[in-house]
């Protein structure tokens, strides 16, 4: 995870990952496909959101914006709340 993103999480009081986050973030940062199922409030949104944000930040730093229009991630209705 890029330093800027890690600092932002700490600044916003995200000190310790939830169980589902701890089990998935490492794999998602390796760009693998994954299905995650957990109860509402267990941190699924950050499970896919953090790696996607990290990919976009790294892409911007590496290419100075040349690759911005490429797809960084695809989220297909991970929860009912986000689908609404």
C-alpha positions as CSV (number, residue, x, y, z in Angstrom):
1,X,0.0,0.0,0.0
2,X,1.3,3.4,-0.9
3,X,2.5,5.6,2.0
4,X,-0.1,8.4,1.3
5,X,-3.0,5.9,1.5
6,X,-1.6,4.3,4.7
7,X,-1.2,7.8,6.3
8,X,-4.7,8.7,5.3
9,X,-6.2,5.6,6.9
10,X,-4.3,6.3,10.2
11,X,-5.3,9.9,10.1
12,X,-8.9,8.8,9.9
13,X,-8.6,6.4,12.8
14,X,-8.4,3.2,10.9
15,X,-5.9,1.6,13.2
16,X,-6.6,-2.1,13.0
17,X,-8.3,-4.0,10.1
18,X,-11.5,-6.0,10.8
19,X,-11.2,-9.8,10.5
20,X,-12.5,-9.8,6.9
21,X,-10.1,-7.0,5.9
22,X,-7.1,-8.7,7.5
23,X,-7.9,-11.9,5.5
24,X,-8.5,-10.3,2.1
25,X,-6.4,-7.1,1.8
26,X,-3.1,-8.9,1.1
27,X,-4.7,-11.0,-1.6
28,X,-6.5,-8.1,-3.2
29,X,-3.4,-6.0,-3.4
30,X,-2.0,-8.8,-5.5
31,X,-4.7,-8.2,-8.1
32,X,-6.5,-11.5,-7.7
33,X,-10.2,-12.0,-8.1
34,X,-12.0,-12.7,-4.9
35,X,-15.5,-13.1,-3.5
36,X,-16.0,-11.9,0.0
37,X,-19.1,-12.6,2.1
38,X,-19.5,-11.1,5.6
39,X,-22.3,-9.5,7.6
40,X,-23.1,-5.8,7.2
41,X,-20.6,-3.6,9.1
42,X,-17.7,-6.0,8.8
43,X,-15.6,-3.8,6.5
44,X,-16.2,-5.3,3.1
45,X,-16.3,-1.9,1.3
46,X,-12.7,-1.1,2.4
47,X,-11.7,-4.6,1.4
48,X,-12.1,-3.7,-2.3
49,X,-11.9,0.1,-1.9
50,X,-8.4,0.3,-0.5
51,X,-6.8,-1.8,-3.2
52,X,-8.6,0.1,-6.0
53,X,-7.5,3.4,-4.6
54,X,-4.0,2.1,-4.2
55,X,-3.9,1.0,-7.8
56,X,-5.2,4.4,-9.0
57,X,-2.6,6.3,-6.9
58,X,0.3,4.2,-8.1
59,X,-0.8,4.5,-11.7
60,X,-1.0,8.3,-11.4
61,X,2.4,8.4,-9.8
62,X,4.0,6.1,-12.4
63,X,2.4,7.4,-15.5
64,X,1.7,11.1,-14.6
65,X,-2.0,10.5,-15.6
66,X,-1.4,8.8,-19.0
67,X,-3.2,5.6,-17.9
68,X,-6.0,7.2,-15.8
69,X,-8.8,6.1,-18.2
70,X,-7.9,2.4,-17.8
71,X,-10.1,0.3,-15.5
72,X,-8.5,0.0,-12.1
73,X,-11.2,-2.3,-10.6
74,X,-14.6,-3.6,-11.1
75,X,-17.1,-3.9,-8.3
76,X,-20.3,-5.8,-9.0
77,X,-22.9,-5.1,-6.3
78,X,-20.9,-6.2,-3.3
79,X,-23.7,-5.4,-0.8
80,X,-27.3,-4.5,-1.0
81,X,-26.7,-1.1,0.6
82,X,-24.1,-0.1,-2.1
83,X,-26.4,-1.4,-4.9
84,X,-29.2,0.9,-3.7
